Amino acid sequence: MGRYTQKLEDIKKLIGRLQKQVPEQIGAFHNFMETVEAKGALDQKQKELVNVGLAVAAQCEWCIALHVQGALKAGATKEEIVEAGMQAVLMHGGPALMYMTPLEEALEEFTNG
């Protein structure tokens, strides 16, 4: 299992544990997430590309894995995903630039090169 596939598994395990520990809060978060992610002025691909940029800016490798995979599933190209990550670098500077490494690694893993 690749590093970023493992991060997706980590997310599933965390959510599973939290559903048992704090089901009301996780349920409310899940409902909020579904509402925000529903199609509106932005389509799913656009929202995932925004999330890619935010994941890089937040320096969250789990978020990068989740949203790189989501963007690919929504039809984004590698070039679009890298460009979305670079928007984070523009706004967040050097620390975000370093998180282009996990973005590229996740892209490589999920697209097999």
C-alpha positions as CSV (number, residue, x, y, z in Angstrom):
1,M,0.0,0.0,0.0
2,G,1.4,3.4,-0.9
3,R,2.0,6.2,1.5
4,Y,-1.0,8.3,0.4
5,T,-3.3,5.3,0.1
6,Q,-2.4,4.6,3.7
7,K,-3.3,8.2,4.6
8,L,-6.8,7.6,3.1
9,E,-7.0,4.5,5.3
10,D,-5.9,6.5,8.3
11,I,-8.8,8.9,7.6
12,K,-11.3,6.1,7.4
13,K,-10.1,4.6,10.7
14,L,-10.2,8.0,12.4
15,I,-13.7,8.7,11.3
16,G,-14.8,5.2,12.4
17,R,-13.3,5.7,15.9
18,L,-14.9,9.1,16.2
19,Q,-18.3,7.9,15.0
20,K,-18.2,5.6,18.1
21,Q,-16.8,8.2,20.5
22,V,-18.7,11.4,19.4
23,P,-21.4,10.3,16.9
24,E,-23.5,13.4,17.2
25,Q,-20.5,15.7,16.4
26,I,-19.3,13.6,13.5
27,G,-22.8,13.3,12.2
28,A,-23.2,17.0,12.2
29,F,-19.8,17.5,10.5
30,H,-20.7,14.9,7.9
31,N,-24.0,16.7,7.2
32,F,-22.2,20.1,6.9
33,M,-19.6,18.5,4.6
34,E,-22.3,17.1,2.3
35,T,-24.1,20.4,2.2
36,V,-21.0,22.4,1.3
37,E,-19.8,19.8,-1.2
38,A,-23.2,19.7,-3.0
39,K,-23.2,21.2,-6.5
40,G,-23.8,24.9,-6.5
41,A,-22.1,27.7,-8.3
42,L,-19.0,25.5,-8.4
43,D,-19.0,22.0,-9.7
44,Q,-17.3,19.1,-8.0
45,K,-14.1,19.4,-9.9
46,Q,-13.8,23.1,-9.1
47,K,-14.5,22.4,-5.4
48,E,-11.9,19.7,-5.2
49,L,-9.3,21.9,-6.9
50,V,-10.0,24.6,-4.3
51,N,-9.6,21.9,-1.6
52,V,-6.3,20.9,-3.1
53,G,-5.0,24.4,-2.7
54,L,-6.4,24.7,0.8
55,A,-4.8,21.3,1.8
56,V,-1.4,22.5,0.6
57,A,-1.8,25.8,2.4
58,A,-2.9,23.9,5.6
59,Q,0.1,21.6,5.3
60,C,-2.1,18.6,5.8
61,E,-0.8,15.4,4.0
62,W,-4.0,13.6,4.8
63,C,-6.0,16.4,3.2
64,I,-3.7,16.4,0.2
65,A,-4.2,12.7,-0.3
66,L,-8.0,13.0,0.1
67,H,-8.4,16.0,-2.3
68,V,-5.9,14.9,-4.9
69,Q,-7.8,11.7,-5.2
70,G,-11.1,13.6,-5.2
71,A,-9.9,16.0,-7.9
72,L,-8.7,13.1,-10.1
73,K,-12.1,11.3,-9.6
74,A,-13.9,14.5,-10.5
75,G,-11.9,14.8,-13.8
76,A,-9.1,17.1,-12.9
77,T,-5.9,16.8,-14.8
78,K,-2.4,16.6,-13.2
79,E,-1.7,20.1,-14.5
80,E,-4.9,21.5,-12.9
81,I,-4.0,19.9,-9.6
82,V,-0.5,21.2,-9.6
83,E,-1.8,24.7,-10.6
84,A,-4.3,24.6,-7.7
85,G,-1.4,23.7,-5.4
86,M,0.6,26.6,-6.7
87,Q,-2.2,29.0,-5.9
88,A,-1.6,28.0,-2.2
89,V,2.1,28.7,-2.7
90,L,1.3,32.1,-4.0
91,M,-0.9,33.0,-1.0
92,H,1.0,31.1,1.7
93,G,4.6,31.2,0.6
94,G,7.6,29.0,1.2
95,P,5.9,26.6,3.7
96,A,3.2,25.8,1.2
97,L,5.9,25.3,-1.5
98,M,7.4,22.5,0.6
99,Y,4.0,20.8,0.6
100,M,4.0,20.6,-3.2
101,T,6.2,17.5,-2.5
102,P,3.4,15.4,-1.0
103,L,1.1,16.8,-3.7
104,E,3.4,15.5,-6.4
105,E,3.9,12.2,-4.6
106,A,0.1,11.7,-4.2
107,L,-0.4,12.5,-7.8
108,E,2.3,9.9,-8.8
109,E,0.8,7.3,-6.5
110,F,-2.8,7.8,-7.6
111,T,-2.0,8.0,-11.3
112,N,0.9,5.5,-11.4
113,G,3.3,8.1,-12.7
